[in-house]
Amino acid sequence: MKEIKNISRSRAQESSAAIERLYITMRHLFNRGFYKPMGVSGDTLREALLQLRPEIYGSIADEKVELNGLLYVIERLPIGIEECRYINLTSDEGYSKSHFKPIIPPKRRRNCYRIDDEQMNVEITRGRSDIYDILTHLTFIFIESHKIKDRVLLDDIEVEVTRDWQKIEQVVLQGKKLTQIEKEVAISHAANVLGRSFSEVLDIYDAFAIPEKPDRFIHVIYWLGKLAIEEIVDNNKRTITFSPILRERLGHHIHGEIWANTIKRTLDENGLITRPIHIISANMHSVMNSIYAQCVLGAKYKDKSEYAIYEDLSASENKELRKKVEEYALKNGMISMPDTSGTNIDVQLFDTAKIDWKKSNFPKAKIQSEAPVIIVMDYAFGEQAFETIDELLKPYKTSGKEKVLLNVESVSIMGKAGILEGGKGDIMIPNAHINEGTADNYPFDNELTKELFEGHGIPVYAGPMITVLGTSLQNKDLLKFFHESTWGAIGLEMEGAYYQKAIQSASRIRKSINPNVKVRYAYYASDNPLETGSTLASGGLGTTGVKPTYLITIKILEQLFNL
């Protein structure tokens, strides 16, 4: 048993070293200004990723092409990036004022611009975590592209390719929508190229589709393989560059400062700047629906289960239902603030003095003294959590240059996270956040407790959580070590330590907010990276996430409203 533990510890140490090497390399390449991912300069990045074998990238180290991981990554990168030989990471440098149409990936909000046939520009406005995320995703798809090349290129001097590849090329170049028969023929050829079965490719084919390109899967495979072949045959390497302005601006809180000042100015303009403030990091629907849905739709759901109203509001086809609640909310205390700063973090302000409590889901709310204001901010991304909260908790400078300290009574963080014991939809209540790379740790007194969530039919876990450097680097050995060793970690997420670092510095060192500010952290499980088939790449939560999302939201609001 001791020998097994030593082996596990050794593997965890190797994985930790690989992650450290990966991030040192990425920082070096960023400072350098450019690199060729499949050239000598990208060697360390590729080797570290192959050594780590992150769960999200599945069979990255095998000969067969990883399909679920490819789908996960493609949904987070701009449409058409697989066709581009040059990828330029930029700051917000004014492309929104040009004729270039922004391309926004379906699962990751970032503005991207197709400059020409060969170049894609990707705007980085959310800090280092954004860069790490993109670079690891790109490294993954480039590794997969060379697997395709290895299976189809028979002779790199005579440029002889397999018949399967010739057929795939014909399908892509004809540029028309495939019939069912043509689609199945193409899938048959693709399966041979990818080292996968016909049924495996058939099962995932339509998940890649977009309205204007229903056969996008074949196009993605073709372009990945084509550029990989050209890298070998013509020595025409793909290149990633970092713009000078991005390198100059990174770490300066430019977007976070604009974002925070816009919120404070809006509070001031609406006479709310001196009121008690509660900040909640969540999504843009659960707080609004928890407060107002009962007012608008209560009669319709009177005899239904407690969460039926929220399940219907979460269904993609019920846009009109959501619109009704939002329209009512905007007339009864809610101010909507879509982001214009570049952070991609939308905000809602709730003036609780304008809420009709008797009609709401909280008819017994006890509002003491001044009615509080709730600031709900959409999810931050990794290190961006520090930038945004750090700026938001700073004093507000009025037009007369007077400094106004915000009366922040609490900060609550609700989000999705990976769980290390349990399954999707379970709830985690942390008592500390530990930084993966440095073991810097942030213990805190959590106003939310495990007992608060028991008895609702959802398993609840309490303990420390790991703030990882990126979800794309979830390594089973390292996570097992954090879970099974004396760290006793129950889960992993990307922002907790950054939020707590900003809260502690504002409350205990800078004294810009109440030193006794209350904090609440609760997460529901989006995946279990220790279970094959339960990683982020295995798909979303669907309706499984509705109950834990709203249970956490309601428990936070009950504390805010003294229930």
HUGI-V996291 format. One record per residue. N is the residue number from 1. PHI is phi in whole degrees, -180 to 180 (NA if undefined). PSI is psi in degrees with one decimal (* if undefined). D_FIRST is the distance of its C-alpha to the first C-alpha in whole Angstrom. Layout:
N_PHI_PSI_D_FIRST, N_PHI_PSI_D_FIRST
This chain:
1_NA_-42.8_0, 2_-63_-38.4_4, 3_-64_-41.7_5, 4_-62_-43.3_5, 5_-62_-40.4_6, 6_-65_-39.4_9, 7_-64_-44.5_10, 8_-61_-43.6_11, 9_-64_-40.5_12, 10_-63_-43.9_14, 11_-64_-40.2_15, 12_-63_-40.9_17, 13_-65_-39.6_18, 14_-64_-42.2_20, 15_-66_-41.7_21, 16_-61_-41.3_23, 17_-65_-38.2_24, 18_-65_-41.5_26, 19_-64_-44.3_27, 20_-61_-42.2_29, 21_-63_-38.9_30, 22_-61_-47.0_32, 23_-74_-35.2_33, 24_-62_-42.3_35, 25_-63_-44.9_36, 26_-64_-39.0_38, 27_-65_-40.3_39, 28_-63_-45.2_41, 29_-65_-37.8_42, 30_-62_-46.2_44, 31_-65_-32.6_45, 32_-68_-36.9_46, 33_107_-18.6_48, 34_-166_162.5_47, 35_-166_164.2_45, 36_-109_107.5_45, 37_-55_-35.9_41, 38_-102_14.6_41, 39_-102_-167.3_43, 40_-61_-39.3_42, 41_-66_-20.9_42, 42_-98_0.7_39, 43_-54_-50.8_37, 44_-63_-40.0_34, 45_-62_-46.9_34, 46_-65_-46.1_34, 47_-63_-41.4_31, 48_-65_-40.9_29, 49_-67_-39.3_29, 50_-69_-33.2_28, 51_-71_-39.8_25, 52_-69_-37.1_24, 53_48_59.4_25, 54_-55_141.4_26, 55_-59_-33.3_25, 56_-67_-24.2_29, 57_-99_10.1_30, 58_48_-114.6_28, 59_-90_37.8_29, 60_-56_-34.4_30, 61_-90_-0.2_29, 62_-95_170.5_30, 63_-74_-32.9_33, 64_-75_151.4_35, 65_-77_136.3_36, 66_-82_114.2_34, 67_-86_-47.6_36, 68_-64_-41.8_35, 69_-63_-38.4_34, 70_-64_-42.3_38, 71_-63_-46.4_39, 72_-55_-45.2_37, 73_-72_-43.9_38, 74_-61_-33.9_42, 75_-70_-15.5_42, 76_-108_4.1_42, 77_-120_155.6_44, 78_-66_144.3_48, 79_-59_128.5_49, 80_99_-5.6_51, 81_-65_-26.2_48, 82_-65_-19.3_47, 83_-88_-8.1_51, 84_-98_130.5_51, 85_-85_-26.0_50, 86_-119_123.1_51, 87_-121_119.7_49, 88_-113_115.6_50, 89_-88_124.5_48, 90_-127_167.5_51, 91_-84_-174.7_52, 92_-74_101.1_54, 93_-117_21.3_57, 94_98_8.6_60, 95_-66_-21.5_59, 96_-65_-18.0_60, 97_-93_2.5_63, 98_-102_-175.4_64, 99_-80_-10.0_64, 100_-67_131.7_61, 101_-88_126.3_59, 102_-65_138.1_56, 103_-111_118.3_53, 104_-111_117.3_50, 105_-57_143.2_47, 106_-61_-30.5_46, 107_-114_7.5_43, 108_-151_112.7_43, 109_-75_102.9_46, 110_-152_141.2_48, 111_-82_129.1_51, 112_-129_151.5_51, 113_-135_126.7_55, 114_-84_108.2_55, 115_-78_-44.0_58, 116_-157_-167.2_59, 117_-59_-27.9_57, 118_-109_-11.2_55, 119_-124_135.0_54, 120_-122_127.9_52, 121_-99_133.9_52, 122_-121_120.5_49, 123_-79_129.7_50, 124_-109_109.7_47, 125_-125_5.7_48, 126_-120_22.4_44, 127_85_-166.8_43, 128_-61_-37.9_40, 129_-57_-36.3_38, 130_-64_-42.3_41, 131_-66_-46.9_41, 132_-59_-42.3_37, 133_-60_-49.5_37, 134_-67_-44.8_40, 135_-64_-39.8_39, 136_-69_-39.0_35, 137_-63_-44.1_37, 138_-66_-41.5_40, 139_-59_-41.4_37, 140_-60_-50.6_35, 141_-69_-28.3_39, 142_-71_-37.9_40, 143_-61_-44.4_37, 144_-64_-36.6_38, 145_-64_-34.9_41, 146_-76_-24.1_41, 147_-65_-42.0_39, 148_-62_-47.0_42, 149_-57_-44.1_44, 150_-62_-29.4_42, 151_-88_-17.9_42, 152_-114_-22.6_46, 153_-89_109.2_48, 154_-86_-32.8_49, 155_-148_115.1_51, 156_-83_-4.2_51, 157_-96_-48.7_54, 158_-83_-4.4_56, 159_51_57.0_54, 160_-98_128.9_53, 161_-121_165.2_51, 162_-71_161.3_50, 163_-63_-37.7_52, 164_-57_-42.9_50, 165_-68_-39.0_50, 166_-60_-41.0_54, 167_-68_-40.0_54, 168_-64_-41.7_52, 169_-61_-41.9_54, 170_-59_-44.8_57, 171_-60_-46.1_56, 172_-69_-43.7_55, 173_-71_-24.5_58, 174_-73_-23.0_61, 175_65_20.4_59, 176_-110_160.8_60, 177_-68_134.6_58, 178_-82_143.1_57, 179_-74_170.8_58, 180_-60_-41.2_55, 181_-66_-45.9_56, 182_-62_-38.7_56, 183_-63_-43.6_53, 184_-71_-32.4_51, 185_-65_-44.5_52, 186_-63_-40.3_51, 187_-63_-38.7_47, 188_-60_-44.8_47, 189_-68_-41.2_48, 190_-63_-38.3_46, 191_-60_-41.0_43, 192_-65_-40.4_43, 193_-67_-34.2_43, 194_-92_-10.2_40, 195_73_27.0_38, 196_-120_163.0_38, 197_-78_160.4_39, 198_-57_-44.8_43, 199_-66_-35.7_41, 200_-63_-43.4_39, 201_-71_-41.3_42, 202_-59_-41.5_44, 203_-64_-30.9_41, 204_-105_-10.8_41, 205_-52_-53.1_45, 206_-71_-19.3_47, 207_-67_-23.7_44, 208_-83_-14.7_45, 209_-67_145.7_49, 210_-127_157.3_51, 211_-51_-42.8_55, 212_-83_-7.0_57, 213_-147_78.4_54, 214_-65_-23.4_53, 215_-105_37.0_52, 216_-62_-31.5_50, 217_-53_-49.7_47, 218_-63_-39.0_49, 219_-64_-43.3_50, 220_-62_-47.1_47, 221_-62_-43.1_45, 222_-63_-48.7_49, 223_-70_-36.6_49, 224_-60_-47.3_45, 225_-67_-40.7_46, 226_-60_-47.4_50, 227_-70_-32.1_49, 228_-67_-40.5_46, 229_-62_-43.7_48, 230_-67_-29.0_51, 231_-63_-35.8_48, 232_-85_-47.1_48, 233_-72_-45.7_51, 234_-106_-0.2_53, 235_55_35.0_51, 236_-99_82.7_52, 237_-75_143.0_48, 238_-70_146.0_48, 239_-132_136.6_48, 240_-112_128.3_46, 241_-122_155.7_49, 242_-118_122.0_48, 243_-66_149.6_52, 244_-56_-37.1_53, 245_-70_-37.8_54, 246_-62_-44.6_50, 247_-65_-32.5_49, 248_-75_-37.3_52, 249_-86_-23.2_51, 250_-57_130.2_47, 251_89_1.9_46, 252_-95_4.3_49, 253_60_26.4_49, 254_-60_-50.5_52, 255_-73_-38.0_51, 256_-63_-37.6_50, 257_-67_-43.9_53, 258_-62_-45.1_55, 259_-60_-49.3_53, 260_-66_-41.5_53, 261_-65_-34.5_56, 262_-64_-41.2_57, 263_-64_-47.2_56, 264_-66_-38.9_57, 265_-64_-40.0_61, 266_-66_-40.5_60, 267_-60_-44.2_60, 268_-64_-45.9_62, 269_-64_-24.5_65, 270_-102_12.6_64, 271_69_29.5_64, 272_-114_-1.7_61, 273_-66_-26.5_60, 274_-99_-1.5_60, 275_-76_159.7_58, 276_-59_137.4_55, 277_-123_135.3_52, 278_-119_125.9_49, 279_-102_132.8_47, 280_-128_123.7_45, 281_-94_115.2_43, 282_-156_-156.8_43, 283_-93_-175.9_45, 284_-98_18.9_48, 285_-132_-33.0_49, 286_-69_-39.3_47, 287_-69_-46.9_48, 288_-59_-48.6_52, 289_-67_-38.0_51, 290_-63_-35.1_50, 291_-84_-44.8_53, 292_-106_-20.4_56, 293_-59_-38.1_55, 294_-62_-40.0_56, 295_-62_-39.1_59, 296_-91_-40.7_60, 297_-119_3.6_58, 298_-53_-44.4_58, 299_-62_-37.6_60, 300_-68_-28.5_59, 301_-111_18.5_56, 302_-57_-39.2_57, 303_-103_13.9_56, 304_-103_171.4_52, 305_-64_159.7_49, 306_-56_-36.9_48, 307_-102_4.7_46, 308_-60_-39.9_49, 309_-62_-38.7_51, 310_-77_-33.2_48, 311_-65_-41.2_47, 312_-67_-39.8_50, 313_-66_-25.2_51, 314_-85_-14.2_47, 315_-70_132.6_49, 316_-59_-29.5_50, 317_-79_-8.8_53, 318_-96_50.5_54, 319_-62_-41.3_56, 320_-64_-37.1_59, 321_-63_-45.8_57, 322_-64_-38.5_55, 323_-62_-39.4_58, 324_-60_-46.1_60, 325_-65_-42.6_57, 326_-65_-42.1_58, 327_-62_-40.7_61, 328_-66_-43.0_61, 329_-61_-41.4_59, 330_-66_-23.1_61, 331_-93_-7.2_64, 332_-133_47.2_62, 333_111_-11.7_60, 334_-96_136.6_58, 335_-117_122.1_59, 336_-93_132.7_57, 337_-130_80.8_56, 338_-60_142.1_55, 339_-69_137.5_54, 340_-127_4.5_56, 341_-91_-18.6_54, 342_103_-6.2_52, 343_-75_-20.9_49, 344_63_29.5_49, 345_-116_102.7_48, 346_-73_160.5_51, 347_-138_146.6_51, 348_-126_137.6_53, 349_-111_136.4_55, 350_-122_115.7_56, 351_-89_101.7_58, 352_-67_-13.6_58, 353_-67_-19.2_61, 354_-101_7.5_62, 355_-92_132.1_60, 356_-84_94.5_62, 357_-63_-34.5_59, 358_-64_-31.1_61, 359_-88_-14.7_60, 360_-82_-177.2_57, 361_-79_-3.2_53, 362_-127_62.5_53, 363_-64_-19.5_57, 364_-103_21.0_56, 365_-57_134.9_55, 366_-114_96.3_56, 367_-91_114.8_57, 368_-90_143.6_57, 369_47_-123.7_60, 370_-75_140.3_60, 371_-66_129.3_59, 372_-76_166.0_56, 373_-113_135.9_55, 374_-107_126.2_52, 375_-104_115.4_51, 376_-105_121.3_49, 377_-113_139.2_47, 378_-64_168.9_46, 379_-61_134.2_42, 380_-83_173.5_42, 381_-125_105.9_40, 382_59_-129.6_37, 383_-58_-21.2_39, 384_-59_-24.6_42, 385_-60_-40.0_41, 386_-67_-46.8_41, 387_-57_-46.0_45, 388_-74_-49.3_46, 389_-68_-38.2_45, 390_-57_-44.2_46, 391_-73_-38.1_49, 392_-66_-33.1_50, 393_-84_-3.3_49, 394_-75_155.4_52, 395_-60_151.9_55, 396_-94_129.6_58, 397_-95_115.4_61, 398_-73_172.3_64, 399_-61_-25.3_67, 400_-89_14.9_69, 401_67_14.7_66, 402_-82_140.6_65, 403_-93_126.5_61, 404_-114_120.5_60, 405_-80_131.3_56, 406_-74_138.8_55, 407_-89_69.1_54, 408_-82_114.5_50, 409_-92_-27.8_49, 410_-158_155.5_46, 411_-129_123.6_44, 412_-120_134.2_42, 413_-119_118.5_39, 414_-123_129.7_38, 415_-165_-178.2_37, 416_-90_149.9_34, 417_-155_162.1_31, 418_-82_143.0_28, 419_-111_146.4_25, 420_-106_-4.5_21, 421_-151_116.1_21, 422_116_-162.3_24, 423_-141_-175.4_27, 424_-57_136.6_30, 425_90_-12.2_33, 426_-71_163.4_30, 427_-111_140.7_31, 428_-121_132.8_29, 429_-118_103.8_31, 430_-82_153.6_30, 431_-118_-0.4_30, 432_-166_152.4_29, 433_-117_135.9_29, 434_-121_125.9_27, 435_-73_127.7_29, 436_-59_-46.5_26, 437_-75_-29.8_28, 438_-121_-12.7_28, 439_63_15.0_26, 440_-56_138.4_30, 441_-134_148.0_29, 442_-131_86.9_32, 443_-74_152.6_31, 444_-157_162.4_34, 445_-92_109.5_36, 446_-87_123.1_36, 447_-66_-23.4_39, 448_-89_138.6_37, 449_-126_161.8_35, 450_-60_-41.8_32, 451_-61_-31.2_34, 452_-62_-27.5_37, 453_-105_-2.4_36, 454_-76_151.6_35, 455_88_9.4_37, 456_-111_11.0_38, 457_79_13.5_36, 458_-123_125.5_33, 459_-59_139.5_30, 460_-126_137.0_29, 461_-126_143.6_27, 462_-129_143.2_27, 463_152_-173.6_25, 464_-68_153.5_25, 465_-127_149.2_26, 466_-93_128.9_26, 467_-92_105.2_29, 468_-86_158.2_29, 469_-75_-18.6_31, 470_-177_138.7_32, 471_-65_-23.3_31, 472_-75_-0.6_31, 473_-120_27.5_28, 474_-67_110.8_25, 475_-109_127.1_22, 476_-60_-43.3_19, 477_-63_-44.2_17, 478_-68_-42.7_18, 479_-66_-37.9_19, 480_-61_-42.0_16, 481_-61_-47.3_15, 482_-63_-32.8_18, 483_-78_-43.9_17, 484_-92_-17.1_13, 485_-82_-172.1_14, 486_-68_-10.6_16, 487_-64_-36.6_19, 488_59_37.5_19, 489_-69_138.8_21, 490_-99_-17.1_23, 491_-171_-178.2_25, 492_-142_144.2_27, 493_-150_-173.5_30, 494_-117_-9.5_33, 495_-123_-19.1_35, 496_-52_-50.5_34, 497_-63_-34.3_33, 498_-70_-41.1_37, 499_-60_-49.4_39, 500_-66_-36.3_37, 501_-60_-43.2_38, 502_-68_-40.5_42, 503_-66_-44.5_42, 504_-65_-41.0_41, 505_-68_-36.6_43, 506_-73_-37.4_46, 507_-88_-32.5_46, 508_-109_-22.4_45, 509_-112_-55.7_46, 510_-77_-22.4_49, 511_60_31.3_50, 512_-86_-15.4_51, 513_-134_171.6_50, 514_-53_123.4_50, 515_-62_-19.8_47, 516_-101_26.0_46, 517_-56_137.3_45, 518_-88_141.9_43, 519_-122_145.7_40, 520_-135_128.9_39, 521_-130_131.3_36, 522_-154_139.5_35, 523_-132_150.8_33, 524_-114_148.3_33, 525_-79_123.4_30, 526_-93_-20.0_32, 527_-166_166.1_29, 528_-127_99.8_25, 529_-68_-9.6_24, 530_-86_-8.9_20, 531_-111_117.6_22, 532_-61_131.0_24, 533_94_-5.1_28, 534_-121_19.2_28, 535_-81_175.3_28, 536_-59_-31.8_31, 537_-72_-9.6_33, 538_-86_0.7_32, 539_117_168.5_36, 540_-81_-177.0_37, 541_-82_-27.9_36, 542_64_-141.9_40, 543_-72_-12.8_41, 544_-59_-30.1_38, 545_-83_-11.0_38, 546_-66_-51.7_41, 547_-63_-50.1_40, 548_-62_-35.6_37, 549_-59_-49.7_40, 550_-78_-30.3_43, 551_-63_-45.6_41, 552_-64_-45.8_39, 553_-58_-46.5_43, 554_-66_-38.7_45, 555_-65_-37.4_42, 556_-64_-47.9_43, 557_-66_-36.3_47, 558_-60_-38.9_47, 559_-69_-39.2_46, 560_-64_-35.1_48, 561_-97_16.0_51, 562_57_44.7_50, 563_-103_*_49
